[in-house]
Amino acid sequence: MSRASDILLTAIAPCIWGSTYIVTTELLPQGYPITVAMIRALPAGLLLLMIVRQWPKGIWLMRSFILGALNFSIFQTLLFVAAYRLPGGIAATLGAIQPLIVIFLAGSLLGSAVRLPSILAALAGMAGVALLVLRNEAVLDPLGIAAALGGALSMALGTVLSRKWQPPVSPLAFAAWQLTTGGILLLPVALWLEPALPVLTPTNAAGFVYLVLFTAITYILWFRGVGRLEPAAVSSLGFLSPLTAVLLGWVILGQALSPMQVLGVAVVIAGVWMSQRASRGAVGPASVTLRPAD
């Protein structure tokens, strides 16, 4: 399959993740963020495990829990802490630093070249997200800022390690392992910090079904892309998530788009395009080898 096809398939994941905002605000019961994150991950992981019937063993069990914690448990928890303590625009803009972190982590852990065009593309993507979501919000909470940056670091490290630790299984199985372990780690946190969910309405149930099914599908595509594309190229596609959220709010909820947001749409798309161009010709998945000890 061509590189362009790999990029397009991987891009489907963050585009669908961008719909999570509308599903969460319009369909789900409010006030249960960690519980929702757990339900998003654990049932999806168990569903995929039922399909692949392949549980990680040996070192891959430990690595699956590490990756599940980085990509889901720690990331989701810090994401919601930041969302509660910071204005949404500031939290989203700080989180958009993730692709920039990935560039330097990939250079350190994978030996990937740190290219100036990739850095400029990541900065352009951050600027585009800021134009999309920032408002006149000046309240800055230090704990919220730390949570937003910590969440970005967690997901960035999870992305790079997911590339470094490529198990000899399909992307479907790899996604199943991480979703399940991440959900398992979130389960006690949700039970400890949040009350039990209320009786679900049909609308709530439909929202949860949507999250579970599309989480399963999107993470298969995402981890497939992580294994085939350079980390900087994959992480830059994450800019499409806030872009999709804003556009869906405009189309479905009738939210107005300001001229600044329209400019932000253009800058985000330009940043993603620049990142893919900068990553073209980089070392591909054939360079990732599994040592006997793995």
C-alpha positions as CSV (number, residue, x, y, z in Angstrom):
1,M,0.0,0.0,0.0
2,S,1.3,3.5,-0.9
3,R,2.4,6.0,1.7
4,A,-0.5,8.3,0.7
5,S,-2.9,5.5,1.5
6,D,-1.3,4.9,4.9
7,I,-1.6,8.6,5.7
8,L,-5.2,8.8,4.7
9,L,-6.1,5.7,6.7
10,T,-4.3,6.9,9.7
11,A,-5.9,10.3,9.4
12,I,-9.4,8.8,9.8
13,A,-8.6,8.1,13.5
14,P,-8.1,11.7,14.7
15,C,-11.0,12.9,12.4
16,I,-13.3,10.5,14.2
17,W,-11.9,11.4,17.6
18,G,-12.9,15.0,16.8
19,S,-16.5,13.9,16.9
20,T,-16.1,12.8,20.6
21,Y,-16.8,16.3,21.8
22,I,-20.3,16.4,20.3
23,V,-21.0,12.9,21.4
24,T,-19.8,13.6,25.0
25,T,-21.7,16.9,25.3
26,E,-24.9,15.9,23.5
27,L,-25.4,12.2,24.2
28,L,-23.6,11.2,27.4
29,P,-24.4,11.9,31.1
30,Q,-22.3,14.8,32.3
31,G,-19.8,14.8,35.2
32,Y,-18.1,11.3,34.7
33,P,-15.0,12.0,32.6
34,I,-12.8,9.2,33.9
35,T,-15.6,6.7,33.8
36,V,-16.3,7.7,30.2
37,A,-12.6,7.3,29.4
38,M,-12.6,3.9,31.0
39,I,-15.7,2.8,29.1
40,R,-14.3,4.1,25.9
41,A,-11.1,2.0,26.3
42,L,-11.9,-1.2,28.2
43,P,-15.0,-2.6,26.3
44,A,-13.4,-1.7,23.0
45,G,-10.2,-3.6,24.0
46,L,-12.2,-6.6,25.2
47,L,-14.2,-6.6,22.0
48,L,-11.0,-6.7,20.0
49,L,-9.5,-9.4,22.2
50,M,-12.6,-11.6,21.6
51,I,-11.8,-11.2,17.9
52,V,-8.0,-11.8,17.9
53,R,-8.0,-14.3,20.9
54,Q,-4.4,-13.4,21.5
55,W,-3.2,-12.0,24.9
56,P,0.3,-10.6,25.3
57,K,2.8,-12.8,27.1
58,G,6.2,-12.3,28.6
59,I,7.8,-8.9,28.0
60,W,4.9,-7.9,25.7
61,L,2.5,-8.0,28.7
62,M,4.6,-5.5,30.6
63,R,5.0,-3.4,27.5
64,S,1.3,-3.4,26.8
65,F,0.6,-2.1,30.3
66,I,3.2,0.6,29.9
67,L,1.8,1.7,26.5
68,G,-1.8,1.3,27.8
69,A,-0.9,3.6,30.7
70,L,0.8,6.2,28.5
71,N,-1.7,6.3,25.6
72,F,-4.8,5.9,27.6
73,S,-4.7,5.9,31.4
74,I,-2.3,8.7,32.2
75,F,-3.1,10.7,29.1
76,Q,-6.9,10.5,29.6
77,T,-6.7,11.4,33.3
78,L,-4.4,14.4,32.8
79,L,-6.5,15.5,29.8
80,F,-9.6,15.7,32.0
81,V,-7.7,17.4,34.8
82,A,-6.6,20.1,32.3
83,A,-10.1,20.4,30.9
84,Y,-11.5,21.1,34.3
85,R,-8.9,23.5,35.5
86,L,-8.2,25.5,32.3
87,P,-10.3,27.2,29.7
88,G,-10.9,24.7,26.8
89,G,-8.9,26.8,24.3
90,I,-5.8,27.0,26.5
91,A,-6.0,23.2,27.3
92,A,-6.3,22.3,23.6
93,T,-3.4,24.6,22.6
94,L,-1.1,23.3,25.3
95,G,-2.0,19.7,24.3
96,A,-1.1,20.5,20.7
97,I,2.6,20.6,21.7
98,Q,2.5,16.8,21.4
99,P,3.8,16.5,17.8
100,L,6.8,18.8,18.7
101,I,7.6,16.5,21.7
102,V,7.4,13.5,19.4
103,I,10.0,14.9,17.1
104,F,12.6,15.2,19.8
105,L,11.6,11.9,21.5
106,A,11.9,10.0,18.2
107,G,15.3,11.5,17.7
108,S,16.4,10.4,21.1
109,L,14.7,6.9,21.3
110,L,14.5,5.9,17.6
111,G,17.5,7.8,16.1
112,S,15.2,9.7,13.8
113,A,16.5,12.8,12.2
114,V,15.3,16.0,13.9
115,R,14.4,18.1,10.8
116,L,13.8,21.8,10.9
117,P,10.8,21.5,8.4
118,S,9.2,19.0,10.9
119,I,9.7,21.5,13.8
120,L,8.3,24.3,11.7
121,A,5.3,22.2,10.7
122,A,4.6,21.3,14.3
123,L,4.7,24.9,15.3
124,A,2.4,25.8,12.5
125,G,-0.1,23.1,13.6
126,M,0.0,24.5,17.2
127,A,-0.6,28.0,15.9
128,G,-3.5,26.7,13.8
129,V,-5.1,25.0,16.8
130,A,-4.6,28.2,18.9
131,L,-6.5,30.2,16.2
132,L,-9.3,27.6,16.2
133,V,-9.9,27.4,19.9
134,L,-8.4,30.3,21.8
135,R,-10.7,33.0,23.2
136,N,-10.1,35.9,25.5
137,E,-9.4,33.6,28.4
138,A,-6.7,34.7,30.8
139,V,-7.2,32.4,33.8
140,L,-4.1,30.2,34.0
141,D,-4.0,27.5,36.6
142,P,-0.5,26.1,37.3
143,L,-1.9,22.6,38.0
144,G,-4.0,22.7,34.9
145,I,-1.0,23.8,32.8
146,A,1.1,21.0,34.2
147,A,-1.7,18.4,33.5
148,A,-2.0,19.6,29.9
149,L,1.7,19.4,29.3
150,G,2.0,16.1,31.1
151,G,-0.8,14.6,29.0
152,A,0.9,15.7,25.8
153,L,4.2,14.2,27.0
154,S,2.4,10.9,28.0
155,M,0.8,10.5,24.6
156,A,4.0,11.6,22.8
157,L,6.1,9.0,24.6
158,G,3.4,6.4,24.1
159,T,3.4,7.1,20.3
160,V,7.2,6.8,20.0
161,L,7.4,3.6,22.2
162,S,4.5,2.1,20.2
163,R,6.8,2.5,17.1
164,K,9.9,1.3,18.9
165,W,8.1,-1.8,20.4
166,Q,6.4,-3.3,17.4
167,P,5.2,-6.7,18.4
168,P,5.0,-9.6,15.9
169,V,1.2,-9.3,15.8
170,S,-1.4,-7.4,13.7
171,P,-2.4,-3.8,14.4
172,L,-5.8,-5.2,15.6
173,A,-4.1,-7.3,18.3
174,F,-1.7,-4.4,19.3
175,A,-4.7,-2.1,19.6
176,A,-6.6,-4.7,21.7
177,W,-3.7,-5.1,24.1
178,Q,-3.3,-1.4,24.7
179,L,-7.0,-0.6,25.0
180,T,-7.6,-3.4,27.4
181,T,-4.6,-2.6,29.7
182,G,-5.3,1.1,29.6
183,G,-9.0,0.4,30.5
184,I,-7.9,-1.9,33.3
185,L,-5.7,0.7,34.8
186,L,-8.5,3.3,34.6
187,L,-11.1,1.1,36.2
188,P,-10.0,1.5,39.9
189,V,-9.4,5.3,39.3
190,A,-13.0,5.7,38.0
191,L,-14.4,3.7,40.9
192,W,-12.5,5.6,43.5
193,L,-12.9,9.2,42.2
194,E,-16.4,9.2,40.6
195,P,-19.9,8.1,41.6
196,A,-21.7,5.3,39.8
197,L,-23.3,6.2,36.5
198,P,-27.0,7.0,36.6
199,V,-29.5,4.8,34.8
200,L,-28.7,5.3,31.1
201,T,-31.3,6.7,28.7
202,P,-31.5,5.3,25.2
203,T,-29.5,8.4,24.1
204,N,-26.8,7.8,26.6
205,A,-26.6,4.1,25.5
206,A,-26.3,5.2,21.9
207,G,-23.5,7.5,22.8
208,F,-21.5,4.8,24.6
209,V,-22.0,2.3,21.8
210,Y,-20.7,4.9,19.3
211,L,-17.6,5.6,21.5
212,V,-16.8,1.9,22.0
213,L,-17.2,0.8,18.4
214,F,-15.4,3.8,16.9
215,T,-12.6,3.7,19.5
216,A,-11.9,0.1,18.5
217,I,-11.8,0.9,14.8
218,T,-9.8,4.2,15.1
219,Y,-7.1,2.7,17.3
220,I,-6.5,-0.1,14.9
221,L,-6.0,2.4,12.2
222,W,-3.8,4.6,14.5
223,F,-1.4,1.9,15.6
224,R,-1.2,0.6,12.0
225,G,-0.1,4.1,11.0
226,V,2.4,4.2,14.0
227,G,4.0,1.1,12.6
228,R,4.2,2.3,9.0
229,L,4.9,6.0,9.2
230,E,7.5,8.2,10.9
231,P,6.3,9.3,14.4
232,A,6.4,13.0,13.5
233,A,4.1,12.3,10.5
234,V,1.7,10.3,12.6
235,S,1.5,12.7,15.5
236,S,0.9,15.7,13.2
237,L,-2.3,14.1,12.1
238,G,-3.6,14.6,15.6
239,F,-4.1,18.3,14.7
240,L,-7.1,17.1,12.6
241,S,-9.0,16.2,15.8
242,P,-9.6,19.8,17.0
243,L,-10.1,20.8,13.4
244,T,-12.9,18.2,13.0
245,A,-14.4,19.2,16.3
246,V,-14.7,22.8,15.3
247,L,-16.1,22.0,11.8
248,L,-18.7,19.5,13.3
249,G,-19.8,22.2,15.8
250,W,-20.3,24.5,12.8
251,V,-22.2,22.0,10.7
252,I,-24.2,20.1,13.3
253,L,-24.6,22.5,16.2
254,G,-24.8,25.7,14.2
255,Q,-21.8,27.3,15.9
256,A,-20.5,30.3,14.1
257,L,-17.0,30.3,12.6
258,S,-15.1,33.5,13.1
259,P,-12.6,34.8,10.5
260,M,-9.8,33.8,12.9
261,Q,-11.1,30.2,13.1
262,V,-11.3,30.0,9.3
263,L,-7.6,31.1,9.2
264,G,-6.9,28.5,11.8
265,V,-8.4,25.8,9.6
266,A,-6.1,26.8,6.8
267,V,-3.0,26.9,9.1
268,V,-3.8,23.5,10.6
269,I,-4.1,21.9,7.1
270,A,-0.9,23.6,6.1
271,G,0.9,22.3,9.2
272,V,-0.2,18.8,8.5
273,W,0.8,19.0,4.9
274,M,4.2,20.5,5.8
275,S,4.8,17.6,8.3
276,Q,4.0,14.9,5.7
277,R,6.3,16.6,3.2
278,A,9.1,16.9,5.8
279,S,8.7,13.2,6.7
280,R,8.7,12.0,3.1
281,G,11.6,9.8,2.3
282,A,12.3,9.1,6.0
283,V,13.3,5.7,7.3
284,G,10.3,3.4,6.9
285,P,9.1,0.4,8.9
286,A,11.6,-1.9,7.4
287,S,14.2,-0.3,9.6
288,V,12.4,-1.4,12.7
289,T,13.6,-4.8,13.6
290,L,12.8,-7.2,16.4
291,R,15.7,-8.5,18.3
292,P,15.6,-12.1,19.6
293,A,15.3,-10.8,23.1
294,D,12.0,-9.1,22.2
